Amino acid sequence: MSVTSTPTVTAAEQIAAIEAHAAHNYHPLEVVIERGEGVWVTDVDGERYLDCLAAYSAVNLGHGHPELLRVAHEQLDRLTLTSRAFHHDKMAAFVTELAALTRKDMVVPMNTGAEAVETAIKVARKHAHDVRGIAVPEIIVAAGNFHGRTTTIVSFSDDPVARDGFGPFTPGFVTVPFGDAEAIAAAITENTAAVMIEPIQGEAGVNVPPEGYLTRVREITADSGVLFIADEVQSGFARTGDTFAVDHEGVRPDLIVMGKALGGGIVPVSAVAGDVDVLGVLTPGTHGSTFGGNPLAAAVATAVVRLMATGEFQERSRTLGERLHAGLAALLGDGVTAIRGRGLWAGIDIDPALGTARDVAMKLKDRGILAKDTHVHTLRLAPPLVITAEQVDWLVEQLTLALADLRG
């Protein structure tokens, strides 16, 4: 019997096929990755790269974390889906331990970050109707926000690329400047159901609000009887050096929106955590998801929660983040106009006279580092939290050289 081997398909051929048959809703760098381990990914040509995007923080614990892979493999052989029509044996541990990590009574399991944001919006509106008697509830959001790409969510985006051409838009949202707590106070009316913000705005360029902002938002919302919703989809699970970014100021929102890293880079898992007086407004039939909290997702997410409970990754993010930001600070005025961030998360504004952030990302790719641009002139760095001090130093060194490459 003859065996016909599969012909090798080059990276260029694969990219051409993707361009021909996949909708052009992304503009990826021209690399085709086939393997990942820890902080490293390898492409189809055998080239290895330091991953400094970590799938927008979905791979916080690194590619192929051994414990997460063990749990996933074990669960794949047992049970992957029941739907919420029945209980399964991985749900109790998942919801109990995630509720404990968030210091909340209960959670609503979903799949993607956008689904979790939509869930929080529905809960806030339902709470406003049922508990506070608000007929037409409004939610206050921050300018520059990125909470997802569903029709409702882009309705309150001010990014023209995400918004233009997708109307008519969903009403019920009021936008105020990010980082201005008093603007929130001024915008609250008898119809305000909630304030929803990212504690640090990721897509906008890793924008960090002024110290005390989150504390003041909590005071304002508590005094007004308004829900405070923290979208921690990108900032959560040790990315900023704390379990959640709100922990930096010791703030407890009414609802915490989670996603990305909760799935360990293996499966999409998201959730909203809250106390029973808020999440209790959901009753059978009012909200759901066939795949939300499925056995495979619950098993992996529980393992993620247990790793977070050790505090190891929060400490790594804090200490190595300080090292990263200290190294980046030396680049100010040398092709870099501003640096923002906390923990192992940085937004780096590239001097337009030098080029765009994508230009820098392409130079970094040539030097064995994968990073991504946002809003033309901002480069984002978010390596997996398993990165070492030596790798942090190498990253800064290669970024320095990439900037020099652009200068010629």
C-alpha positions in Angstrom: 0.0 0.0 0.0 1.4 3.3 -1.0 1.2 6.3 1.3 0.8 9.7 -0.2 2.5 12.4 1.9 0.8 15.8 2.4 2.8 18.4 0.5 4.4 21.1 2.5 2.5 24.3 2.5 4.7 27.3 2.9 3.8 30.3 5.1 3.3 32.4 2.0 0.9 29.9 0.5 -1.1 29.7 3.8 -1.3 33.5 4.1 -2.5 33.7 0.5 -5.2 31.1 1.2 -6.3 33.0 4.3 -6.4 36.3 2.4 -8.6 34.7 -0.2 -11.0 32.8 2.0 -11.1 34.5 5.4 -12.9 37.8 5.9 -10.5 40.7 6.3 -11.5 41.7 9.8 -8.0 41.5 11.1 -4.6 42.7 9.8 -2.1 40.2 11.3 1.6 40.3 11.0 2.9 37.9 8.3 3.8 35.0 10.5 2.1 31.6 10.6 2.5 30.0 14.0 2.2 26.3 14.5 3.6 25.6 18.1 3.8 27.4 21.4 5.5 26.7 24.7 5.7 29.1 27.6 6.6 32.5 26.2 7.8 31.2 22.9 5.9 30.4 19.6 7.3 28.8 16.5 6.2 29.4 13.0 5.8 26.9 10.1 9.3 27.8 8.9 10.9 26.9 12.3 11.5 30.5 13.4 11.0 31.1 17.1 9.5 34.3 18.6 9.0 35.7 22.0 5.2 36.2 22.3 4.6 39.7 23.7 0.9 39.9 23.0 -0.2 36.7 24.8 -3.4 36.7 22.7 -4.5 40.0 24.3 -3.9 38.5 27.8 -5.7 35.3 27.0 -2.4 33.4 27.4 -1.4 35.0 30.7 -0.2 31.6 32.0 1.9 30.9 28.9 1.4 28.6 26.0 0.8 25.0 27.0 0.9 25.4 30.7 1.5 21.8 31.9 -1.2 21.7 34.6 -3.8 23.3 32.3 -3.0 20.8 29.5 -3.2 17.9 31.9 -6.7 19.0 33.1 -7.8 19.6 29.5 -6.6 16.2 28.2 -8.2 14.4 31.1 -11.5 16.2 30.6 -11.6 15.7 26.9 -11.6 11.9 27.5 -14.5 12.2 30.0 -17.1 14.8 29.0 -17.1 18.1 27.0 -20.7 19.3 26.8 -24.0 18.8 28.5 -25.6 22.3 28.1 -27.1 23.9 31.2 -30.1 21.7 30.8 -28.3 19.3 33.2 -25.7 19.7 36.0 -22.2 18.4 35.4 -19.5 17.4 37.9 -17.1 20.3 37.1 -19.5 23.1 37.6 -19.6 23.2 41.5 -15.9 23.6 41.9 -15.7 26.2 39.1 -18.4 28.6 40.4 -17.5 28.1 44.0 -13.8 28.8 43.6 -14.3 31.7 41.1 -16.8 33.3 43.5 -14.2 33.0 46.3 -11.4 34.5 44.1 -13.6 37.5 43.2 -15.1 37.7 46.8 -18.6 37.5 45.4 -21.6 35.3 46.0 -22.1 33.8 42.6 -21.0 33.9 38.9 -22.7 33.7 35.5 -20.5 31.5 33.2 -20.3 32.5 29.5 -17.8 32.0 26.7 -16.3 35.2 25.3 -15.5 38.6 26.9 -18.1 40.3 24.7 -20.7 37.8 25.9 -19.7 38.6 29.5 -20.0 42.4 28.9 -23.5 41.8 27.3 -24.4 39.8 30.3 -23.4 42.6 32.7 -25.4 45.1 30.6 -28.5 42.8 30.8 -28.1 42.3 34.5 -27.7 46.1 35.1 -30.8 46.8 33.1 -32.8 44.0 34.8 -31.7 45.2 38.2 -32.8 48.8 37.3 -36.2 47.6 36.1 -36.9 45.1 38.9 -35.3 46.6 41.9 -35.2 50.3 41.3 -38.2 50.7 39.1 -36.4 52.5 36.3 -38.3 52.4 33.0 -35.6 53.5 30.7 -32.2 52.7 32.4 -29.0 54.2 31.2 -25.4 53.1 31.7 -22.5 55.5 31.9 -19.3 54.5 30.0 -15.9 56.0 29.4 -14.6 57.6 26.3 -12.0 55.5 24.5 -13.6 52.3 25.8 -13.3 48.9 24.2 -15.7 46.3 25.6 -16.2 44.1 22.6 -17.6 44.2 19.1 -21.3 43.2 19.3 -23.9 45.5 18.0 -24.9 46.8 21.4 -21.3 47.3 22.5 -20.1 49.2 19.5 -23.1 51.4 20.0 -21.2 53.1 22.8 -17.8 53.0 21.2 -16.2 56.2 20.0 -13.7 54.3 17.7 -14.9 55.0 14.2 -13.3 51.8 12.8 -15.3 49.6 15.3 -18.5 51.7 15.0 -19.0 53.2 11.5 -21.4 51.3 9.2 -23.0 49.2 12.0 -25.9 51.4 12.9 -28.7 51.8 13.9 -27.2 51.8 17.4 -28.6 50.7 20.7 -29.6 53.6 23.0 -29.2 53.9 26.7 -25.5 54.8 27.1 -23.9 58.0 28.3 -20.2 58.7 27.6 -17.9 60.7 29.9 -14.1 61.2 29.8 -12.0 58.3 31.1 -10.2 59.1 34.4 -12.6 61.9 35.4 -14.6 60.6 38.3 -16.4 63.9 38.8 -17.7 63.7 35.3 -19.4 60.5 36.3 -20.9 62.1 39.3 -22.3 64.9 37.1 -23.7 62.5 34.6 -25.7 60.4 37.1 -29.5 60.9 36.9 -32.5 59.1 38.2 -32.3 56.8 35.1 -28.7 55.7 35.7 -28.5 52.0 36.2 -24.7 51.5 36.2 -21.3 52.8 35.5 -19.2 50.5 33.4 -15.5 51.1 32.9 -12.2 49.2 32.2 -10.0 49.9 35.2 -7.2 50.2 32.7 -8.1 50.7 29.1 -6.2 48.1 27.0 -7.3 48.6 23.4 -7.0 52.4 23.8 -3.3 52.0 24.5 -3.0 50.7 28.1 -4.4 53.9 29.6 -4.0 54.0 33.3 -6.4 56.4 35.2 -5.2 58.8 37.9 -4.5 57.3 41.3 -7.7 57.4 43.4 -10.0 57.3 40.4 -11.4 53.8 41.0 -11.9 54.6 44.7 -13.8 57.7 43.9 -16.0 55.9 41.3 -16.9 53.4 43.9 -17.8 56.1 46.4 -20.0 57.9 43.8 -21.8 54.8 42.7 -22.4 53.6 46.2 -23.7 57.0 47.3 -26.0 57.1 44.3 -27.3 53.5 44.5 -25.8 52.9 41.0 -24.1 49.6 40.1 -20.3 49.7 39.4 -19.2 47.3 36.7 -15.5 46.7 36.2 -14.6 45.1 32.9 -11.5 43.1 33.7 -11.5 41.0 30.6 -8.0 42.2 29.6 -6.7 43.5 32.9 -7.7 40.6 35.1 -5.9 37.5 36.3 -2.6 39.0 37.4 -1.9 41.0 34.2 -1.4 44.2 36.2 0.3 42.7 39.3 -2.9 42.2 41.2 -5.5 39.5 40.6 -7.7 42.2 39.2 -6.8 45.8 38.4 -9.4 47.2 40.8 -7.4 45.5 43.6 -4.7 48.1 43.2 -7.0 50.5 45.1 -8.8 47.9 47.1 -12.1 48.5 45.3 -15.0 46.0 45.2 -17.3 46.6 42.2 -20.8 45.3 42.1 -20.1 43.2 39.0 -16.7 42.0 37.7 -16.5 41.0 34.1 -13.9 38.4 33.2 -12.7 36.5 30.1 -9.6 35.8 28.1 -7.1 34.5 30.7 -9.8 32.6 32.5 -9.7 30.0 29.7 -5.9 29.5 30.1 -5.4 30.0 26.4 -7.1 26.7 25.8 -10.8 27.3 25.6 -13.0 30.5 25.5 -14.3 31.0 29.0 -15.9 34.2 30.5 -18.0 35.0 33.5 -19.6 37.8 35.5 -19.3 37.7 39.2 -21.6 39.5 41.6 -23.5 39.2 44.9 -26.9 37.6 45.1 -28.7 41.0 45.5 -27.6 41.8 41.9 -27.1 38.6 40.1 -30.3 37.3 41.8 -32.4 39.2 39.2 -31.6 36.5 36.7 -34.1 33.7 36.7 -34.5 30.6 34.4 -35.0 31.7 30.8 -33.9 35.3 31.3 -30.3 34.6 30.2 -28.2 31.7 29.1 -25.7 30.0 26.8 -25.5 26.5 25.5 -21.7 26.4 25.9 -21.5 28.6 28.9 -19.8 26.8 31.8 -19.4 23.6 29.8 -17.4 20.8 31.5 -14.2 21.3 29.5 -14.3 25.1 30.1 -15.2 24.6 33.7 -12.4 22.2 34.3 -9.7 24.4 32.7 -11.0 27.6 34.3 -11.0 26.0 37.8 -7.3 25.1 37.2 -6.7 28.7 36.3 -8.4 30.0 39.4 -6.4 27.6 41.6 -3.1 28.9 40.0 -4.3 32.5 40.6 -5.1 31.7 44.2 -1.4 30.9 44.9 -0.4 34.5 44.2 2.6 33.5 42.3 1.6 35.1 39.0 0.6 38.4 40.7 4.0 38.6 42.3 5.8 37.8 39.0 3.8 40.5 37.2 4.6 43.1 39.9 8.3 42.5 40.1 9.0 41.8 36.4 6.6 44.6 35.5 8.8 47.0 37.4 11.8 45.7 35.6 10.1 46.1 32.2 8.9 49.6 32.9 12.3 50.7 34.2 13.9 49.4 31.0 11.3 51.1 28.8 11.7 54.4 30.6 15.2 54.7 29.1 13.6 54.9 25.6 11.7 58.1 26.3 12.8 60.8 23.9 14.6 58.2 21.8 11.8 57.4 19.4 9.3 56.9 22.2 7.0 59.8 23.4 5.1 58.1 26.2 4.9 54.9 28.2 1.9 53.7 30.2 1.0 50.6 32.0 1.1 48.5 35.2 2.6 45.1 35.8 3.5 43.2 32.7 1.5 45.5 30.5 2.7 48.5 28.6 1.5 50.9 26.0 4.4 52.6 24.1 3.7 55.7 22.0 6.0 55.8 19.0 7.2 59.2 17.7 5.4 59.7 14.4 8.6 61.2 13.0 10.1 57.7 13.3 7.2 55.7 11.9 4.1 53.9 13.0 3.7 51.3 15.8 3.2 48.7 13.1 6.6 49.6 11.6 8.1 48.9 15.0 6.2 45.7 15.3 7.6 44.5 11.9 11.1 45.4 13.0 10.6 43.5 16.2 9.3 40.4 14.3 12.6 40.4 12.3 14.3 40.3 15.7 12.3 37.4 17.1 9.6 39.3 19.0 5.9 39.4 18.3 4.0 42.5 19.4 1.0 44.4 18.1 0.1 48.0 17.3 -3.1 49.9 18.2 -4.4 53.2 17.1 -1.5 53.8 14.6 1.2 55.0 17.0 0.9 52.8 20.1 2.7 49.5 20.5 1.4 47.1 23.2 3.5 44.7 25.2 1.8 42.0 27.2 4.1 38.9 27.4 2.9 35.8 29.2 3.5 36.1 33.0 5.9 33.1 32.9 8.5 35.4 31.2 11.9 35.6 33.0 13.9 38.6 34.1 16.5 37.8 31.4 13.8 37.6 28.7 12.4 41.0 29.9 15.9 42.5 29.5 16.2 40.9 26.0 12.8 42.3 25.0 13.8 45.8 26.0 17.2 45.4 24.2 15.5 44.2 21.0 12.9 47.1 21.1 15.8 49.5 21.5 17.5 48.0 18.4 14.2 48.0 16.4 13.8 51.7 17.0 17.4 52.2 15.8 16.6 50.1 12.7 13.9 52.6 11.8 16.2 55.5 12.2 18.5 53.8 9.7 
